[in-house]
Amino acid sequence: MKTSSEQVTRKLGGLRTMPFIIANEAFEKVASTGLHANMILYLVFEYHMDVVRATTVLFLWNAIANFMPILGAFLSDSYLGRFRVIALGTVITLIGTVILWLTAIFPEFTPPYCDIRKPSDCVKANSGQLAILFISLAVMAIGAGGIRPCSLAFGADQFDKPNNPENERTLQRFFNLYYASVGISLMISVTVIVYIQNVFGWIVGFGVPVGCLLLSTVLFLIGSPLFIKIKPNKSMLQDFVQVVSLSWKNKHLALPPEKLDGWYHHNQGSKFVAPTDKLRFLNKACVLRIEEPDGSAVAPKNKCTVEQVEEFKALIRVLPIWSTGIIIAVTVSQHSFPVLQADTMDRTLIGDFKIPSGSYGVFTLLTLTIWVALYDQLIVPLLTKITKIPGGITLQQRMGTGLFLSILATAVAAITEKIRRQHAIDEGLLDTPKGVVNMSAMWLIPQYAIIGLAEAFNAIGQIEFYYSQFPKSMGSIGVALFALGSAFGNLLGSLIVEIVDKVSKHGGKESWVGNNLNKGHYDYYYWVLAILCAANFFYFLVCTWAYGPNVEQKVWNHDAEESMDMEKDSELYESSMISVALSKQSPLHVY
């Protein structure tokens, strides 16, 4: 006989919850991505920021937006649960977007209008105006930290019913629909929303995202009575802190001479009865005390299991390879400069229609989406026949290919900018930063396309690598690591821009990344990134050599039941890897 709680659970979740969850994620993506794509123009033309400062602000905004999902995931897992965190995140994001909208509505919130071609006549924003702007960006970043780490998992909670023989197929349908909606949302945001901002102005352009988020909030809260809401459990972050704490606390203890059952704390029935010899100093966190050989009298806070220690070791071991993703995160987060370049080029497509300068990022999305589909359906089967490797190439090779392509992308960007700048000089536009050169903005498409390929190889390779090396219980850590790498990449990106600006204008010279693109040398800046990408590629080769081969093989000794679950989950996971690029926790990455 079914209990009352089981009967209630059967009435919750399922397909009827899908519109509420997908609408919430889709509208959030439309709103947030549409704001990111064109924000550099708003900061430069409405707040009269110089390009370096505006770019730094956007880098920092993206960094915060990528750090916050870590906190959101922790609160969700440990205290509030996914529903509450998503609901709070949605409301907070709406508040932040409304504040930004108000800066466009009320003239007092921005400096007085001026001709940007005469910067000496422009009044800079005062501290109060900047405070309102920064508060809006910070609030939106905090809200994103509640939505992005929980939305997909919360949706899966509504359909994940292991006792249903159609469970796996149902989850696949949900994942496919979810990712398709996110992909469509991103393309709408970098085309339609950006077009509205360019044609109808900032009040309407920011008002549309506000409307999207308001609808998203209402729909999600209306669906509340239908959702399955899983209670929060202990966070893995707490486990890791406990491992470090007990390793230090037990540093005086000697490690047992043999790796046998009875020397270490471990879960009952687990095959993992002793830790590995790698990073042996952490083994002291799970060793049994001599005075309490059975461990029964040890308080939970004073003991760790072998599983906890090995999970932490797995995390530490992948950190060097993870760090190679920081530089490529810098290159794929170059939102600002390409938009400014496109704004000075001929963007005519058909007749009098011009592609908005902030919409060229759609070519990154299109390249990524088309390539992933072709890669999985056509290229992988062909490569597998040649290499005899599942997936065609190893995950290390996949990540490395992405890093190599990032070198090519930045080099192409540098060459394109050199050509654009020379056109501007030849046409007498050296002192006219807003002048449009006789050169099609379609020249920018190759760099967008190559960075899309780089992201398809490296980003998806990273997540699959983490998944292959972590146990099932750490599945979410891979996505969290990727978001953390993007956050550090944005911080490093802001630092690089500041350093390039200060060094290049030393001695009264024109800054490479100054307000006047024609007097500056953005091509030199791109070459700096290309050199950093090349150094990062060789660093990656060293890291993968040190890590060792056969990364696709799980390093975990699972129980039979867990191994069967992992085989099922693996098929689902790999079929949905496009989500890394389309719905990853960072904002849209456009070159």
C-alpha positions as CSV (number, residue, x, y, z in Angstrom):
1,M,0.0,0.0,0.0
2,K,1.3,3.4,-0.9
3,T,1.9,6.0,1.8
4,S,0.1,9.3,1.7
5,S,3.4,11.1,0.9
6,E,4.0,8.8,-2.1
7,Q,0.5,9.5,-3.4
8,V,1.0,13.2,-3.1
9,T,4.4,12.9,-5.0
10,R,2.7,11.0,-7.8
11,K,0.3,14.0,-8.3
12,L,3.2,16.4,-8.6
13,G,5.8,17.0,-11.3
14,G,5.6,15.6,-14.8
15,L,4.9,17.2,-18.2
16,R,2.5,19.8,-16.8
17,T,5.4,21.5,-15.0
18,M,7.5,21.8,-18.1
19,P,6.0,25.1,-19.5
20,F,6.6,26.9,-16.2
21,I,10.2,25.7,-15.8
22,I,11.2,26.2,-19.5
23,A,9.5,29.6,-19.6
24,N,11.4,30.7,-16.5
25,E,14.8,29.8,-18.0
26,A,14.0,31.0,-21.5
27,F,12.8,34.4,-20.5
28,E,15.7,34.8,-18.1
29,K,18.1,34.1,-21.0
30,V,16.3,36.5,-23.4
31,A,16.5,39.2,-20.8
32,S,20.0,38.8,-19.4
33,T,21.8,38.0,-22.7
34,G,20.1,40.8,-24.5
35,L,21.4,43.2,-21.9
36,H,25.0,41.8,-22.0
37,A,25.3,41.9,-25.8
38,N,24.8,45.7,-26.2
39,M,25.9,47.0,-22.7
40,I,29.2,48.3,-23.9
41,L,27.4,50.9,-26.1
42,Y,25.2,51.9,-23.2
43,L,28.2,52.5,-20.9
44,V,30.2,54.4,-23.5
45,F,27.4,56.6,-25.0
46,E,25.1,57.1,-22.1
47,Y,27.5,57.1,-19.1
48,H,30.4,58.6,-21.1
49,M,32.8,55.9,-19.8
50,D,36.1,55.5,-21.7
51,V,36.4,52.1,-23.4
52,V,38.9,50.7,-20.9
53,R,36.7,51.5,-17.9
54,A,33.5,50.2,-19.5
55,T,35.2,47.0,-20.5
56,T,36.5,46.5,-17.0
57,V,33.0,47.0,-15.6
58,L,31.6,44.4,-17.9
59,F,34.4,41.9,-17.1
60,L,33.7,42.4,-13.4
61,W,30.0,42.1,-13.9
62,N,30.5,38.8,-15.7
63,A,32.9,37.6,-13.0
64,I,30.4,38.2,-10.3
65,A,27.7,36.5,-12.3
66,N,29.9,33.5,-12.6
67,F,30.9,33.4,-9.0
68,M,27.4,33.7,-7.6
69,P,26.1,30.3,-8.9
70,I,28.6,28.6,-6.6
71,L,26.9,30.3,-3.7
72,G,23.5,29.6,-5.2
73,A,24.3,25.9,-5.5
74,F,25.6,25.8,-1.9
75,L,22.4,27.5,-0.5
76,S,20.3,25.2,-2.6
77,D,22.0,22.0,-1.5
78,S,22.4,22.8,2.1
79,Y,19.6,25.1,3.3
80,L,16.9,26.4,1.0
81,G,16.3,23.8,-1.7
82,R,16.2,24.4,-5.5
83,F,12.7,25.9,-5.7
84,R,13.3,28.6,-3.2
85,V,16.7,29.5,-4.6
86,I,15.3,29.8,-8.2
87,A,12.3,31.8,-7.0
88,L,14.5,34.2,-5.0
89,G,16.9,34.5,-7.9
90,T,14.1,35.3,-10.4
91,V,12.7,38.0,-8.2
92,I,16.1,39.5,-7.5
93,T,17.0,39.5,-11.2
94,L,13.8,41.3,-12.0
95,I,14.6,43.9,-9.3
96,G,18.0,44.5,-10.8
97,T,16.7,44.8,-14.3
98,V,14.0,47.3,-13.2
99,I,16.7,49.4,-11.6
100,L,18.7,49.4,-14.8
101,W,15.6,50.3,-16.7
102,L,15.1,53.3,-14.4
103,T,18.5,54.6,-15.4
104,A,17.2,54.9,-19.0
105,I,13.8,56.4,-18.0
106,F,15.0,59.1,-15.7
107,P,17.6,61.6,-17.1
108,E,18.8,62.4,-13.6
109,F,20.3,58.9,-13.4
110,T,22.7,59.4,-16.3
111,P,25.0,62.3,-17.3
112,P,23.6,65.0,-19.7
113,Y,23.7,64.1,-23.4
114,C,26.8,65.1,-25.3
115,D,28.5,64.5,-28.6
116,I,30.7,61.5,-28.0
117,R,33.0,62.6,-30.8
118,K,34.0,65.6,-28.6
119,P,34.9,63.8,-25.3
120,S,36.1,67.1,-23.8
121,D,32.5,68.3,-23.8
122,C,31.1,65.2,-22.1
123,V,30.3,65.3,-18.4
124,K,31.3,62.1,-16.6
125,A,28.8,60.3,-14.4
126,N,28.8,61.3,-10.8
127,S,29.1,58.9,-7.8
128,G,25.4,58.7,-7.3
129,Q,24.7,57.8,-10.9
130,L,27.4,55.2,-10.9
131,A,26.2,53.8,-7.6
132,I,22.7,53.2,-9.1
133,L,24.2,51.6,-12.2
134,F,26.5,49.3,-10.3
135,I,23.8,48.3,-7.8
136,S,21.6,47.2,-10.8
137,L,24.4,45.1,-12.3
138,A,25.3,43.6,-8.9
139,V,21.7,42.7,-8.1
140,M,21.2,41.1,-11.5
141,A,24.4,39.0,-11.0
142,I,23.2,37.9,-7.6
143,G,19.9,36.9,-9.1
144,A,21.6,34.9,-11.8
145,G,23.4,32.9,-9.1
146,G,20.0,31.6,-8.0
147,I,18.6,30.6,-11.4
148,R,21.5,29.2,-13.3
149,P,22.9,26.4,-11.1
150,C,19.4,25.1,-10.2
151,S,17.1,25.4,-13.1
152,L,18.1,22.3,-15.1
153,A,18.4,20.1,-12.0
154,F,15.0,21.3,-10.7
155,G,13.4,20.5,-14.1
156,A,14.9,17.0,-14.0
157,D,13.5,16.6,-10.5
158,Q,10.0,16.8,-11.9
159,F,10.6,13.9,-14.3
160,D,13.1,11.7,-12.6
161,K,11.1,8.7,-11.4
162,P,13.4,5.6,-11.3
163,N,10.5,3.2,-10.9
164,N,9.0,4.3,-14.3
165,P,10.4,2.1,-17.1
166,E,10.1,5.2,-19.4
167,N,12.1,7.3,-17.0
168,E,15.2,7.7,-19.1
169,R,13.3,8.5,-22.3
170,T,11.2,11.1,-20.5
171,L,14.3,12.8,-19.1
172,Q,15.9,12.8,-22.6
173,R,12.8,14.5,-24.0
174,F,12.9,17.1,-21.3
175,F,16.6,17.8,-21.8
176,N,16.2,18.1,-25.6
177,L,13.3,20.5,-25.2
178,Y,15.1,22.5,-22.5
179,Y,18.3,22.9,-24.5
180,A,16.3,23.8,-27.7
181,S,14.4,26.5,-25.9
182,V,17.6,27.9,-24.4
183,G,19.3,28.0,-27.8
184,I,16.3,29.7,-29.4
185,S,16.2,32.2,-26.5
186,L,19.9,33.1,-26.9
187,M,19.5,33.7,-30.6
188,I,16.4,35.9,-30.0
189,S,18.2,37.9,-27.4
190,V,21.2,38.7,-29.5
191,T,19.1,39.6,-32.5
192,V,15.6,40.8,-31.6
193,I,16.4,42.4,-28.2
194,V,19.5,44.1,-29.5
195,Y,17.6,45.3,-32.6
196,I,14.9,46.8,-30.4
197,Q,17.6,48.6,-28.3
198,N,19.2,50.0,-31.4
199,V,16.0,51.1,-33.2
200,F,13.6,52.1,-30.4
201,G,16.2,53.3,-27.8
202,W,17.2,52.2,-24.4
203,I,13.9,52.8,-22.6
204,V,12.0,50.3,-24.8
205,G,15.2,48.1,-25.2
206,F,15.5,47.7,-21.4
207,G,11.7,47.6,-20.9
208,V,11.3,44.4,-23.0
209,P,13.7,42.4,-20.8
210,V,11.8,43.7,-17.7
211,G,8.6,42.4,-19.2
212,C,10.2,39.1,-20.0
213,L,11.4,38.7,-16.5
214,L,8.1,39.8,-14.9
215,L,6.3,37.1,-17.0
216,S,9.0,34.6,-16.0
217,T,8.5,35.3,-12.3
218,V,4.7,35.1,-12.5
219,L,4.7,31.9,-14.4
220,F,7.2,30.2,-12.1
221,L,5.3,31.2,-9.0
222,I,2.0,30.1,-10.5
223,G,3.4,26.7,-11.1
224,S,4.6,26.3,-7.5
225,P,1.7,24.0,-6.3
226,L,2.6,21.5,-9.1
227,F,6.3,21.2,-8.5
228,I,8.2,18.4,-6.7
229,K,10.4,20.2,-4.2
230,I,13.2,18.0,-2.9
231,K,14.5,19.0,0.5
232,P,18.1,20.3,0.8
233,N,20.8,17.9,1.9
234,K,24.4,18.2,3.1
235,S,26.6,20.1,0.6
236,M,29.7,18.6,-0.8
237,L,31.5,21.8,-0.1
238,Q,31.0,21.0,3.6
239,D,32.6,17.6,3.0
240,F,35.6,19.1,1.4
241,V,36.1,21.6,4.2
242,Q,35.8,18.7,6.7
243,V,38.5,16.7,4.8
244,V,41.0,19.6,5.0
245,S,40.2,20.4,8.6
246,L,40.6,16.8,9.8
247,S,43.7,16.2,7.7
248,W,45.3,19.1,9.6
249,K,43.8,18.1,12.9
250,N,45.1,14.5,12.6
251,K,48.5,15.5,11.2
252,H,50.2,13.9,14.2
253,L,48.7,10.5,13.5
254,A,50.7,7.8,11.7
255,L,49.1,6.2,8.7
256,P,48.4,2.5,8.9
257,P,51.0,0.2,7.4
258,E,48.5,-1.7,5.2
259,K,45.5,-0.6,3.1
260,L,43.0,-3.1,4.6
261,D,39.5,-2.9,5.8
262,G,39.4,-1.8,9.5
263,W,42.0,1.0,9.3
264,Y,39.7,3.7,7.8
265,H,36.2,5.1,8.1
266,H,34.1,4.1,5.1
267,N,30.4,3.7,4.2
268,Q,28.9,0.4,5.1
269,G,29.0,-2.1,2.2
270,S,31.4,0.1,0.1
271,K,34.2,-1.5,-1.9
272,F,36.3,1.6,-1.2
273,V,37.7,0.5,2.2
274,A,41.1,2.3,1.9
275,P,42.3,5.5,0.3
276,T,44.8,5.6,-2.6
277,D,48.4,6.6,-2.1
278,K,48.1,9.8,-4.1
279,L,48.1,12.9,-1.9
280,R,48.6,10.7,1.1
281,F,48.6,13.5,3.6
282,L,44.8,13.7,3.1
283,N,44.4,10.1,4.2
284,K,44.7,11.1,7.8
285,A,41.2,12.7,7.6
286,C,39.6,9.2,7.4
287,V,42.0,7.1,9.5
288,L,40.5,5.3,12.5
289,R,41.9,6.5,15.9
290,I,43.7,3.8,17.9
291,E,41.8,4.6,21.0
292,E,38.5,4.0,19.1
293,P,39.3,1.1,16.7
294,D,35.7,0.6,15.6
295,G,35.1,4.3,15.1
296,S,31.7,4.0,16.7
297,A,32.3,6.6,19.4
298,V,33.7,9.2,17.1
299,A,31.4,12.2,16.5
300,P,30.4,12.7,12.8
301,K,32.1,16.0,12.7
302,N,35.4,14.3,13.7
303,K,35.5,11.7,11.0
304,C,35.5,11.5,7.2
305,T,34.9,8.5,5.0
306,V,37.3,7.1,2.4
307,E,34.8,8.2,-0.2
308,Q,34.9,11.9,1.0
309,V,38.7,11.9,0.9
310,E,39.0,10.4,-2.6
311,E,36.4,12.8,-3.9
312,F,38.5,15.7,-2.6
313,K,41.6,14.2,-4.2
314,A,39.9,13.9,-7.5
315,L,39.0,17.5,-7.4
316,I,42.6,18.5,-6.5
317,R,44.0,16.4,-9.3
318,V,42.0,18.0,-12.0
319,L,42.7,21.6,-10.9
320,P,45.9,22.1,-13.1
321,I,43.9,21.1,-16.2
322,W,41.0,23.2,-15.0
323,S,43.3,26.2,-14.8
324,T,44.0,26.0,-18.5
325,G,40.4,27.0,-19.1
326,I,40.9,30.4,-17.6
327,I,42.7,32.0,-20.5
328,I,40.3,30.7,-23.1
329,A,37.5,32.1,-20.9
330,V,39.2,35.5,-21.4
331,T,39.1,35.2,-25.2
332,V,35.4,34.1,-25.3
333,S,34.4,36.9,-23.0
334,Q,35.5,39.7,-25.3
335,H,32.1,41.2,-25.5
336,S,33.1,44.8,-25.8
337,F,35.8,45.4,-28.4
338,P,34.1,43.4,-31.3
339,V,30.9,45.4,-30.7
340,L,32.8,48.7,-31.0
341,Q,34.6,47.5,-34.1
342,A,31.3,46.5,-35.8
343,D,29.9,49.9,-34.9
344,T,32.5,51.5,-37.1
345,M,32.0,49.1,-40.1
346,D,29.4,48.8,-42.8
347,R,26.7,46.5,-41.3
348,T,24.3,46.6,-44.2
349,L,22.8,43.2,-44.9
350,I,19.9,43.7,-47.4
351,G,18.7,47.1,-48.7
352,D,18.7,49.5,-45.8
353,F,18.6,46.9,-43.1
354,K,21.7,46.9,-40.9
355,I,22.7,44.1,-38.5
356,P,23.0,45.6,-35.0
357,S,26.6,45.7,-33.8
358,G,25.7,43.7,-30.8
359,S,24.1,40.9,-32.8
360,Y,27.1,39.5,-34.5
361,G,27.5,37.1,-31.6
362,V,24.8,35.0,-33.2
363,F,27.4,33.7,-35.6
364,T,29.2,32.1,-32.6
365,L,26.0,30.4,-31.5
366,L,25.2,29.2,-35.0
367,T,28.7,27.9,-35.5
368,L,28.7,26.1,-32.2
369,T,25.3,24.6,-32.6
370,I,25.8,23.4,-36.2
371,W,29.3,22.0,-35.4
372,V,28.1,20.0,-32.3
373,A,25.4,18.5,-34.4
374,L,27.7,17.6,-37.3
375,Y,30.5,16.5,-34.9
376,D,28.3,14.0,-33.0
377,Q,26.4,12.6,-36.0
378,L,29.0,12.5,-38.7
379,I,32.6,13.2,-37.6
380,V,32.7,11.1,-34.4
381,P,31.6,7.9,-36.2
382,L,34.3,8.4,-38.8
383,L,37.0,9.3,-36.3
384,T,36.1,6.3,-34.1
385,K,36.6,3.9,-37.1
386,I,40.1,5.4,-37.6
387,T,41.3,5.9,-34.0
388,K,39.3,3.1,-32.3
389,I,38.6,5.6,-29.5
390,P,35.0,6.1,-28.2
391,G,34.2,9.7,-29.1
392,G,36.7,9.8,-32.0
393,I,39.5,11.6,-30.0
394,T,40.4,11.6,-26.3
395,L,38.9,14.3,-24.0
396,Q,42.4,15.7,-23.7
397,Q,42.7,16.1,-27.4
398,R,39.3,17.7,-27.6
399,M,40.2,20.3,-25.0
400,G,43.5,20.9,-26.6
401,T,41.9,21.4,-30.0
402,G,39.7,24.1,-28.4
403,L,42.8,25.8,-26.9
404,F,44.6,25.8,-30.2
405,L,41.6,27.3,-32.0
406,S,41.5,30.1,-29.5
407,I,45.0,31.0,-30.7
408,L,43.8,31.1,-34.2
409,A,40.7,33.1,-33.3
410,T,42.7,35.9,-31.6
411,A,45.2,35.9,-34.5
412,V,42.4,36.3,-37.0
413,A,40.9,39.1,-34.8
414,A,44.2,40.9,-34.8
415,I,44.6,40.7,-38.6
416,T,41.0,41.8,-39.2
417,E,41.4,44.8,-36.9
418,K,44.7,45.8,-38.6
419,I,42.9,45.8,-42.0
420,R,39.9,47.8,-40.5
421,R,42.3,50.4,-38.9
422,Q,44.2,50.8,-42.2
423,H,41.0,51.4,-44.0
424,A,40.0,54.1,-41.5
425,I,43.4,55.8,-41.9
426,D,43.3,55.7,-45.7
427,E,39.8,57.2,-45.6
428,G,40.9,60.1,-43.4
429,L,39.0,58.9,-40.3
430,L,41.9,58.9,-37.9
431,D,40.3,61.6,-35.8
432,T,36.7,60.5,-36.4
433,P,36.2,57.5,-34.0
434,K,32.5,57.1,-35.0
435,G,33.2,57.3,-38.7
436,V,32.1,54.2,-40.7
437,V,34.8,52.7,-42.8
438,N,34.2,51.3,-46.2
439,M,34.6,47.7,-45.0
440,S,31.9,45.2,-44.4
441,A,31.4,44.0,-40.8
442,M,31.1,40.5,-42.3
443,W,34.9,40.5,-41.9
444,L,34.2,39.9,-38.2
445,I,32.4,36.6,-38.9
446,P,35.5,34.4,-39.1
447,Q,36.7,35.3,-35.6
448,Y,33.2,34.8,-34.2
449,A,32.9,31.4,-36.0
450,I,36.4,30.2,-34.9
451,I,35.7,31.1,-31.3
452,G,32.5,29.2,-31.5
453,L,34.4,26.1,-32.6
454,A,37.0,26.7,-29.8
455,E,34.2,26.8,-27.3
456,A,32.5,23.7,-28.7
457,F,35.7,21.7,-28.3
458,N,37.1,23.0,-25.1
459,A,34.0,23.8,-23.1
460,I,32.2,20.5,-23.8
461,G,35.5,18.6,-23.4
462,Q,36.1,20.2,-20.0
463,I,32.7,19.1,-18.6
464,E,33.0,15.6,-20.1
465,F,36.5,15.3,-18.6
466,Y,35.3,16.3,-15.1
467,Y,32.4,13.9,-15.4
468,S,34.7,11.0,-16.4
469,Q,37.0,11.6,-13.5
470,F,34.4,12.3,-10.7
471,P,32.0,9.9,-9.1
472,K,28.3,10.3,-9.6
473,S,27.9,12.3,-6.4
474,M,30.1,15.0,-7.8
475,G,28.3,15.4,-11.2
476,S,27.3,19.0,-10.4
477,I,30.9,19.9,-9.4
478,G,32.0,19.8,-13.1
479,V,29.6,22.6,-14.1
480,A,30.5,24.5,-11.0
481,L,34.2,24.3,-11.9
482,F,33.5,25.5,-15.4
483,A,31.6,28.5,-14.1
484,L,34.4,29.2,-11.7
485,G,36.9,29.1,-14.5
486,S,34.8,31.6,-16.4
487,A,34.7,33.9,-13.4
488,F,38.5,33.9,-13.0
489,G,38.7,34.4,-16.7
490,N,36.7,37.6,-16.5
491,L,38.7,38.9,-13.6
492,L,41.9,38.2,-15.5
493,G,40.4,39.8,-18.6
494,S,39.8,43.0,-16.7
495,L,43.3,42.9,-15.4
496,I,44.8,42.4,-18.9
497,V,42.9,45.4,-20.3
498,E,44.0,47.6,-17.5
499,I,47.7,46.5,-17.8
500,V,47.6,46.9,-21.6
501,D,46.1,50.4,-21.3
502,K,48.6,51.6,-18.7
503,V,51.7,50.1,-20.4
504,S,50.8,51.2,-23.9
505,K,50.1,54.8,-23.0
506,H,53.2,55.2,-20.9
507,G,55.2,58.3,-21.9
508,G,52.2,60.1,-23.3
509,K,51.6,57.6,-26.1
510,E,48.1,56.7,-27.4
511,S,46.6,53.8,-25.6
512,W,46.2,50.6,-27.6
513,V,42.7,50.3,-26.2
514,G,41.7,53.9,-26.1
515,N,38.3,55.5,-27.0
516,N,39.4,56.2,-30.6
517,L,39.8,52.8,-32.2
518,N,41.5,54.3,-35.2
519,K,44.3,56.0,-33.2
520,G,44.6,53.0,-30.9
521,H,45.9,49.5,-31.7
522,Y,43.3,47.0,-30.8
523,D,45.2,44.6,-33.2
524,Y,48.1,44.7,-30.8
525,Y,45.8,43.9,-27.9
526,Y,44.5,40.8,-29.8
527,W,48.1,39.8,-30.5
528,V,48.7,39.9,-26.7
529,L,45.8,37.6,-26.2
530,A,47.1,35.3,-29.0
531,I,50.5,35.0,-27.2
532,L,48.8,34.2,-23.9
533,C,46.6,31.6,-25.6
534,A,49.7,30.0,-27.2
535,A,51.5,29.9,-23.8
536,N,48.4,28.4,-22.3
537,F,48.3,25.7,-24.9
538,F,51.8,24.6,-24.1
539,Y,50.9,24.7,-20.4
540,F,48.0,22.5,-21.1
541,L,50.2,19.9,-22.8
542,V,52.4,19.8,-19.7
543,C,49.4,19.4,-17.4
544,T,47.9,16.6,-19.5
545,W,51.2,14.8,-19.6
546,A,51.5,15.1,-15.8
547,Y,47.9,13.9,-15.3
548,G,48.4,10.8,-17.4
549,P,46.5,8.9,-20.2
550,N,43.2,7.1,-20.3
551,V,41.1,9.9,-18.9
552,E,37.9,8.4,-20.2
553,Q,38.2,5.5,-17.8
554,K,36.4,6.1,-14.5
555,V,38.9,6.1,-11.7
556,W,36.3,5.1,-9.2
557,N,35.5,1.7,-7.8
558,H,31.8,1.9,-7.6
559,D,29.4,-0.5,-6.1
560,A,27.5,-2.5,-8.7
561,E,24.2,-0.7,-8.2
562,E,25.9,2.7,-8.6
563,S,27.8,1.6,-11.7
564,M,24.6,0.6,-13.4
565,D,23.1,4.0,-12.6
566,M,26.1,5.7,-13.9
567,E,26.0,3.9,-17.2
568,K,22.4,5.1,-17.7
569,D,23.3,8.7,-16.6
570,S,26.3,8.8,-18.9
571,E,24.2,8.2,-22.0
572,L,21.8,11.0,-20.9
573,Y,24.7,13.3,-20.0
574,E,26.6,12.9,-23.3
575,S,23.5,13.4,-25.4
576,S,22.9,16.8,-23.8
577,M,26.5,18.2,-23.8
578,I,25.4,21.1,-26.1
579,S,24.0,22.6,-22.9
580,V,27.5,23.5,-21.8
581,A,27.6,26.1,-24.4
582,L,24.0,27.1,-24.6
583,S,22.9,27.2,-21.0
584,K,26.1,27.2,-19.0
585,Q,26.1,29.3,-15.9
586,S,28.1,32.2,-17.4
587,P,26.3,34.8,-19.6
588,L,26.5,34.4,-23.4
589,H,30.1,34.3,-24.5
590,V,30.4,36.2,-27.7
591,Y,33.7,37.2,-29.2
